[in-house]
Amino acid sequence: MKNNKILGIKRGKTFSPNHIGNDEAIFLLAMDALREQGYQISIYSEEEFMLVPDIQLPLHIVSMARDKEVIKRLQQLEKDGTAIVNSAFGVENCFRKNMTNLLVSNRIPYPESIIVSTSEPEFKGFTKPGIWIKRGDFHAIHKEDVTFAASEDEAKEILREYALRGIPDAVISKHLLGDLIKFYGVRNTPFFYWFYPYEQNHHKYTHYEQINGKLTYYQFDELRLKELAIKAAEVLNVHIFGGDAIIDKEGNIQIIDLNDWPSFAPCRNEAAPFIAQVLLNIFQNQVDGIIAGEK
């Protein structure tokens, strides 16, 4: 093995709302699996990584980072030839505004949405029973970063609060009627897992049930869900991913969110070996490419 060193970057606590322990647990399981394959692992927090003065290339990096300055540094390392999973460019693609534009332009079924400035929001027509307002510049950090507005006045107040917090734009999405499901996946492996978060008392979704209503268990094509989720992950350029979808009464599926490397909390032990496998494959492909280039 030409290069058996891996630098791991844990996700900062700010970027793990309600999931600090879960995010770290899946990350450490993946790192342990790589150690078993003979890799030397050095693990840093996002803050510690920014203090590392010199990164020797080529180097493999496993990252759950989301801090924007860390992402910029990782993107430069990628440009210089470092294999990083998830890609820092993919992480940036998952920022809400970027994700919306990419999924829509690539014809991934997604709620009807517009992007507005928080300082001068325009509503061409408010739809009942309400709309979802989501910060556009980043992932959700606070509970208010994904908020349901039942009236135009409420929507404007939410956007005003975003502006005061320095959030420049927001994604406004049509509310979809149907069953909410959550999924986790690892590209280029057989692993895919989905469930109804209301059934498992997933605390993040408790207040959503009051808006969406009780589960109806609409029939849908599970293979189609997997295909759409993987296609969305490919469009966004992330290998380790999770997200949410709505199933309507006709069985239609719409992806409403996709994130880079979520917690995999309900399926952590099952997912970890597949995460390790995709990391091994990507890193080995990089090594093989370097060796081929040296010949």
N, C-alpha and C positions, 0 to 999 in steps of 0.2 A: 504494500500500500504506500503510494508516494507521499500522501499527506494524511496523517491520522489524528490531526488536532482539530478540535471544534470549539468555537467560542459560542457560548449560549447567553442570550439576553432575556432575562425575565421581564414580564410586563410590570410597569409601575403601578403602584396601588391606586393612583388617581384614575387609571384607565381600566380598572377592574371593579366597577361599581357592583357591590353585593356579591362579588365572585372572587375576592382576593385569594382565598384558600383554594378554591376550585381551579382557578387559572394556574396557580403555582403547582398544584398536584399533577395535572396532566403534563405540564412542561417537564417536571422532574422525572415522571415515569418514562417519558420519551428519552430524556438524557441517560437514564439508567440503562435503557435498552441499547443505546449507542455505546455505552461503556462496555457492555457485555460483548459487543462486536469488536472491541479492541481500540476504540477511539479514546483519546485523552481529552477530557472535557474541562473547560474553564467557564464558570458561570458568573455573570455580572448582572447587577441591576442596571436599569437604563441610565441612572445617574453615574454609576461607576464606569460604564462603557464610555461615556463622554470624556472621562478623565484618562482613558488609556491613550498614552501619547503617540504610539506608533503601532499600526497594524501591519504585520508581516503578511505579504501575499505570496502565493495563493493561500487562502484560509477558508475553511467552511464555517458558516455562521448559522445558527438556529436562533430565530428571533421571534419573540412575542411583542416586541416593542411597538409603541404607538406615539411616543413623544415626537413632535414635529421636527425638532432639531436632531434627534436620533435618526429619524427616518431620512433626513437629508444626508447625514453622514453615511448611512447604509447604502443609499442610492449611489453615492459617489464610489463606494467600494464595489458595488455591483458593476458599475461602468468600468472599473479597473480590472474586473475579472473574477471577483469573489462570488462563490455560490452562496446565496442567502435564501433561506426558507423560513417563513413566507417571504417572498420578494418584497422589498421596501416599496417598489413601484406598485405592487399589488395592494399593499396596505393603504397607500394613498388612494388607489382606485376605490377602496371601500369607504372613503369619506362620503357622506350621504349625497352630496350634490354630484360628485364624480360617478358614484354608483348608479344614481338615477339616470344620468345622461348615457352611460355605457350600456346599461341593461335595456333601456328604451331603444337606443340606436341599433342594438343588436337583436331586437325583436324578441327579447325575453318577456313573457307575460308579466306585466307590472301595473300597479294601479295608475290611473290617469293622474298626472302630477304636473305642477308648475313650480318654477324656482323664482322666488321673489326677494327683493332687497328688504331687509328688516327695517331700514330707515324710511322707506317710501313704499310700503306694501300696497298692491293693487288687487282688488277682488272683482273679477268680471261677473261673478254670480256665485253666491254662497249656496252650497247644496246641503240639504237635510239628509240624515239627522246631524251631520257635522263633518268636519274634516280633521285630518291628522297633520300636525305641524311638527317638523323635525329639523333640527339644526343642520345646515347644509355644509358647514366647513370642516366637520370632524365626525368622529364617532359619538354616540351618546355617552355622556359622562354623568350628568345629573338626571334625575327623574323627569325634569321639565324639558329635557332635550328631545323627548318624543311625547307630544301632548295632544290630546283630543280636544277640539274646540267645538262646542255645540251651538255657538252663535258667532256672527260676524264681529260683534263687540269683543267677545272673549278671544277670538282669533287675533284681533288687532292688539289686545293687551298682551298676549303671549309674545307677539312679534316685537312689541315695544320693549318687553323685558329682555328678549334676545339682543336687541340693539344696545341696551344698557350694559349687557354683559360682553359686548364687543364681538358678537356673532354677526357677520355681515349679511348672510343670506340664509334662507330657509327653504326647505322643500315642503310644499303643500300637496297632500295626496288625498284623493277621494276615498271615503270610507267604504270598505267592501263588506257585504253581508256574507257570512259563511263561517265555517269551522276554521279555527286557528290551529296550525300545527307547527312544530319546530323540528328541524333536522340538523344532522351533523354528517360530514363526509370527509373523505381523504381521496383526492384525485389519484387516478392510476393504480387504485387498489380496489378490492371488492367491498370495502367498508362503506356502509351507508346506514344511518339509523334515524328513524323519525318517531315522534310521539305527540300526544295531545298535552300541552303544558298544563291545562286546567286540571286534567286528571291527576297529575303528579304534584299538584299544589305548588307549582313553580312560582315563587313569590313575586318575581318580576312581572308576572302577567295577571296578578290577582285583580287589579282594577280594570284591566282590559275586558274581563269576563262580564263586568257590569255593562260595558258598552256593546260588546259583540253578542251577548246573550248566551244561553246555555248551548252546549254542544248538541248538534243534530246528527253527527256521524254520517255525513253525506258520503256516498260511494265515490271512489275515484281510482284512477290508475296509478298504483304505487310505482310502477316502472317509469311512468311519465314524470312523476315527481322527481325521481332520482335523475332522470335525463335532464330535466330543466335545471335542477340544482347544480349538477356537474357543469352544464353548459354555462350557467351564470358564473361559476367559479373560474372557468376557463377564460371567459370574457374579462373578468376582473383580475386574472393572473394571480390567484391564490391556490395553493395545493391543499392546505388544511383549513377547513371552513365550516361554517354553520349558518343557519338562517331561519327565516319564518316564511310561511305561505298561508294563503287563504284558499279554502275549497268551497266553491259555491254549490247551490242545490243541483246544478247540472253536472257537477263533478269537474268543472273547470278549475285549473290551478293557476294562481298568480303568486309569484315571488314578491314579498313585501320588504324583505331585508336579507342581506348576506354579509357576514362578518369574517374577518381573518382570524383564524385560530381561537375559537371560543373555548369554553370550559370543558365540554364533553361530559358534564357532571353525571348524567344518568347512565353513561356508557363508557366511562373513563378507562377501565381496565381492558375492555374489549377494543377500544380505539387505539391505545398506546402502541401495540405492536405494529399496526398498520401505519401509524405516523412515523415510527422509527424506520419502517421499510421504505416509505417514499423518500425519507431523508437520505437513507443509504443509497438508493438508486440515483438520486439527483447528484449527490456528492461523487459517487463513483463515475457517473457519466462525465462530470467535470474533469476528474483525474484522467480518464481515458482520452478526453479531448485534448488535454494539455500534453499528454505523452505523444499522441498522434501528431500534434503540432510541432513537437521537438524533433520528430524523425526527419 
